[in-house]
């Protein structure tokens, strides 16, 4: 039986082309995607399309968008072998991370892709990204199971675990990086799947569930030399804030001064969850490595290990929506739920 794929167009550069009369960029009719990418006809797959109306610039993405996208996937889950989501690049890593936590017991591919140049332009990277994403979403092993039953990002010949990615370059075709986890597949003449790195479900027949209750009362605080307790308080005292992603130096280090650490401890004691991630593009938080990290640990800050800011934020959104107890959220944050952190 030929594979069936649902392509969901949400917006972004990939779905644009130049109007021949005005030369302005306008959205393509996604139902006519084979006109723009005629190579898709050669697959022989059943490829259906749906589009957000109106389409959304990725800079305008909100958690309500994630909920809507999850519900589209759930409503169509039994009908298709895989899903390809066309999405703007600016917040793609946030959406991929959010979907990885919201889609529970996922056993089919959800591949997000986009482009740096519109699909209607001559030198676009969009065509290859769409073609390879479709092939990956449709791929099955000898037993008929999906090759990559995860939320992924495909971009410029690389398939990444979605919640491990960060948009790294605003101008290069290779826009994304997964610094702390190897690629799930390399695409060249052949598609080489790194199956030992891919997460496979213990059972394939468990129904998909969506965790669509989200609490966004989270802030991000980036440490910098000279940061004052007043600046910290301004962020941490945000009304309703329940958790903070603390972007620290190096392997999870921060100032050791009494004023800084006492400010951290004050807010932790008030019930605020503070999760420590590194500002570095690669590497992990180890709060036992240096006295500067041990001070944060002593103040009640918890480690985000090698998780990205995007994944840590979205993981908090989902857990805060699910649990009212700060201690329960902290406990779950220390677990690897969807392959988003290593070494725990």
C-alpha angles and dihedrals in degrees: 000000000000117000120257122215132187113210112202117197113202100166137269138119095304093068096052134097135175118265105237092221104041098021087224119138112255131174117266121233098257091204086066095049091127088066089061095036105029091169088078090074090066093064095069090216124138102249118184125179139209131178138205111245109240100021115233130230105231091237087066095053115133133178088260086065090053091051091051092048092049091051092051089053093046093047090053099034097108093045100057140048094216146354133231117197118200106208140163113264101230096077100016093113090054092051093046090050093047093049092049090060098036096050103070121193091010111181101170133067120268105186120187119199141160140157144245092225125041116266090240094060122097097239096037120150088202098087096057091043092054095044095050093042090054092048092049093047090051098044118116134181127236091278093053096254122134115267093221112024094177142094102267142170119224117197134154100345095319131102113203135186099255098226091053096059137098128183101249107173130035096195110029121086088234092069100160137062134190100198099173102039130046121245117273092221139007116214119209129117084331130024106245110201115203093212096177087064097048121093114234124188120248087228127026097200101064111118117247115255127193124215098208099159105102133177113199097185091124131119134196119224119190114200118223134172109279097021109159131220087241091058091048092048090050090061100035094047093059106138112262095007111153102172142019132205104217112205103205135179124275114323094001102302130153138165115303096208117128093239093056098045094043089053090052092047092047092059095042089052088053089059100264115146111223117190119193119219128165125253088217119104090232137024135050144266115262109174091184095061100077137017089246091062094041089058090059091047090051089052090057100260113147128218124256089194110202096335121133121244089246094053094042091052094048092044089055091048091056097042094046088052090052103040133041095193115089090206092055091050091049091051092051092045088060091058128081102238103169106008091278096131136031135217100036 
